[in-house]
């Protein structure tokens, strides 16, 4: 049985074919569904449009889930404990990890040279302790995944620069973590 579709339906169908994102495709398909006449000749077409909308919505949800997973870092615990070094920019977290472990974090004179966590194993007598160098904590910018690493750790080590008001640095770091 013919569907007798109006010209506006075909315009919406062209927008669907030219859609670059799932959201654009969903909008065009919903418009096609609204324009389409309702009678028994359009039942299969109506079911097909609803199936396409459902597929695009699930595709859109998958992209959202994938985006969340890619942003974070998960570092498996090794040794007897995991210690995360946190602090303001340029206080010496990377230098401390490099001095105490075999890890090779990027050490630089400029702030924000560390942009991802770097684990290293510190040996104390016959015990291994995992140290993790992290990006700086600051009010201007803090990586969102950093809080997951902090939550999963066994211990936090707040590093401060003793040459530039260490008490204020410590208070700012603690107040930032409490927020």
C-alpha atoms as one frame of an Amber mdcrd trajectory, in Angstrom:
protein
   0.000   0.000   0.000   1.484   3.426  -0.904   2.448   5.799   1.887   1.602
   9.082   0.061   4.299  11.080   1.836   4.279  14.907   1.674   7.251  16.925
   0.272   8.201  18.096   3.797   8.907  14.447   4.682  11.449  14.159   1.859
  13.134  17.401   2.964  13.488  15.981   6.490  14.795  12.724   4.973  17.521
  14.694   3.149  18.477  16.371   6.444  18.724  12.886   7.999  21.047  11.682
   5.231  23.243  14.790   5.606  23.341  14.592   9.418  26.859  14.453  10.822
  26.033  13.757  14.479  23.587  11.337  16.099  21.682  14.290  17.604  21.075
  15.803  14.145  19.945  12.407  12.842  17.550  11.903  15.742  16.030  15.356
  15.214  15.500  14.691  11.490  13.994  11.235  12.122  11.606  12.612  14.754
  10.536  15.315  12.293   9.939  12.626   9.639   7.862  10.663  12.144   5.772
  13.747  12.989   5.174  14.712   9.324   4.309  11.200   8.124   0.555  10.542
   7.694  -0.928   8.005  10.116  -2.655   5.108   8.337  -2.083   1.395   7.790
   0.087   2.053   4.724   2.754   3.720   6.900   2.941   1.166   9.735   6.168
  -0.473   8.505   7.748   2.905   7.738   6.797   4.135  11.212   8.411   1.044
  12.806  11.555   1.539  10.694  11.875   5.196  11.770  11.456   4.275  15.437
  14.117   1.546  15.082  16.549   4.058  13.516  15.877   6.560  16.323  16.518
   3.845  18.906  19.827   2.868  17.248  21.005   6.480  17.107  20.096   7.067
  20.752  22.024   3.977  21.868  24.982   5.074  19.718  24.847   8.498  21.379
  24.830   6.874  24.848  27.844   4.679  23.950  29.853   7.744  22.928  29.078
   9.409  26.256  30.198   6.326  28.182  33.394   5.966  26.157  34.241   9.610
  26.709  34.120   9.166  30.469  36.397   6.144  30.481  39.113   7.714  28.378
  39.667  10.681  30.666  40.813   8.893  33.794  43.912   7.065  34.858  43.867
   3.947  36.974  47.149   2.888  38.497  47.242  -0.609  39.944  48.558  -0.782
  43.493  51.956  -2.409  43.870  54.043  -2.999  46.969  52.769  -2.580  50.520
  51.189   0.815  49.942  50.388   3.496  47.414  51.418   7.060  48.300  50.171
   9.915  46.112  52.208  13.132  46.090  50.062  16.245  45.800  50.769  19.936
  46.022  50.846  23.280  44.271  52.622  23.782  40.941  56.441  23.711  40.961
  56.980  22.511  44.542  59.169  19.517  43.686  56.825  16.516  43.494  58.487
  15.195  40.328  61.980  15.809  41.707  61.123  13.893  44.883  59.725  10.916
  42.944  62.774  10.922  40.643  65.164  11.015  43.625  63.446   8.242  45.614
  62.470   5.842  42.805  63.642   4.538  39.451  60.803   6.418  37.721  61.609
   9.095  35.183  59.012  11.879  35.569  59.496  15.073  33.596  61.290  17.541
  35.893  61.271  21.157  34.713  61.736  24.673  36.043  58.320  25.774  34.787
  54.966  24.903  36.429  52.529  22.301  35.042  55.217  20.158  33.394  53.558
  17.046  34.859  50.277  16.358  33.092  49.738  12.658  33.858  50.437  10.455
  36.893  53.843   8.774  37.011  54.271   5.789  39.358  57.589   4.678  40.808
  58.684   2.102  43.393  60.568   3.294  46.472  62.576   0.722  48.425  62.784
   1.061  52.204  64.847  -1.741  53.748  63.161  -4.784  52.153  59.757  -3.128
  51.600  58.469  -1.632  48.342  56.243   1.453  48.466  54.628   2.877  45.353
  54.949   6.661  44.931  52.801   8.452  42.360  53.762  11.849  40.963  50.639
  13.819  39.992  49.786  17.058  38.200  49.522  20.092  40.481  46.465  20.983
  42.514  45.453  24.593  41.968  42.302  26.668  41.853  43.016  27.615  38.226
  43.042  24.037  36.907  42.967  20.572  38.424  42.485  17.391  36.420  39.121
  15.778  37.343  40.576  12.237  37.387  43.118  13.274  40.025  40.501  12.937
  42.770  39.905   9.268  41.831  43.612   8.543  42.212  43.620  10.330  45.576
  40.581   8.328  46.789  42.118   4.987  45.789  45.481   5.681  47.426  46.574
   4.432  50.831  48.257   7.679  51.821  48.660  11.288  50.668  51.924  13.172
  50.852  51.458  16.933  50.577  54.610  18.480  49.121  55.348  22.171  49.750
  58.149  24.510  48.698  59.874  25.669  51.902  61.247  28.784  50.184  57.835
  30.313  49.433  55.484  30.296  52.469  55.015  26.554  53.138  52.239  27.062
  55.717  50.074  28.946  53.224  50.697  26.279  50.537  49.707  23.530  52.972
  46.547  25.369  54.084  45.513  26.068  50.468  46.033  22.438  49.465  44.068
  21.112  52.443  41.210  23.594  51.934  41.082  22.686  48.232  40.826  18.978
  49.094  38.070  19.666  51.645  35.980  21.445  48.986
